[in-house]
Amino acid sequence: MPVISKLPTLIGKKQIEENAVINVATIAGETGISRTTVYNWLSGDIKRFDAETIEAFCRYFRCDVGDLLTVVEAAGNRTPN
């Protein structure tokens, strides 16, 4: 089952709440996360889940891990009831 980043949704919500444009440079500067890592999370190209990165995103967006990541069940991989 793939784990999917909900970072684009969190960015959109924060932009609406703060009535401001939030870009990769802003997130990187305020979290200490590299721009490359932010880009990778936005594009879904996450190779590993680093606890420090997850914590930094959660602090920045004031969210829980479940707001940042979701597990998507692959088609055909359902278990019988």
C-alpha positions in Angstrom: 0.0 0.0 0.0 1.5 3.3 -1.0 1.8 6.2 1.4 0.8 9.5 -0.1 1.8 13.0 0.9 -1.1 15.5 1.5 1.4 18.4 1.5 -0.3 20.2 -1.5 -3.6 20.2 0.4 -2.0 21.5 3.6 -0.3 24.3 1.6 -3.6 25.3 0.0 -5.3 25.4 3.4 -2.5 27.5 5.0 -2.6 29.9 2.1 -6.3 30.4 2.5 -6.1 30.8 6.3 -3.2 33.2 6.1 -4.3 34.9 2.9 -0.7 34.6 1.7 1.2 32.8 -1.1 3.3 30.0 0.4 6.0 28.6 -1.9 8.7 26.1 -1.6 11.3 28.7 -0.6 9.0 29.9 2.3 8.5 26.4 3.6 12.1 25.5 3.3 13.2 28.7 5.1 10.8 28.4 7.9 11.2 24.7 8.5 14.8 24.0 7.8 13.8 21.4 5.3 15.8 21.5 2.0 14.0 22.8 -1.1 14.7 19.5 -2.8 13.0 17.6 0.0 9.9 20.0 -0.1 9.8 19.5 -3.9 10.0 15.8 -3.6 7.1 15.7 -1.1 5.0 17.9 -3.3 5.6 15.7 -6.4 5.1 12.5 -4.4 8.7 11.4 -5.0 9.4 10.4 -1.4 12.1 7.8 -1.0 12.0 7.5 2.8 10.1 9.1 5.6 12.4 11.0 7.9 11.0 11.6 11.4 12.7 15.1 11.6 11.1 16.1 8.3 7.7 14.9 9.3 8.0 16.7 12.6 9.0 19.9 10.9 6.1 19.8 8.5 3.7 19.0 11.3 5.0 22.0 13.4 4.8 24.3 10.4 1.3 23.3 9.4 0.1 22.7 13.0 -1.1 19.3 12.0 -0.9 15.6 13.0 0.9 13.0 10.9 -2.4 11.7 9.6 -3.1 15.2 8.1 0.3 15.0 6.3 0.3 11.4 5.1 -2.3 8.9 4.1 -2.1 5.2 3.2 -3.9 4.3 -0.1 -5.0 0.8 -0.6 -4.0 -0.5 -4.0 -6.7 -1.8 -6.2 -7.1 -5.6 -6.0 -5.3 -5.7 -2.6 -8.5 -5.8 -0.5 -8.8 -8.4 2.2 -12.1 -10.4 2.3 -14.6 -9.5 5.0 
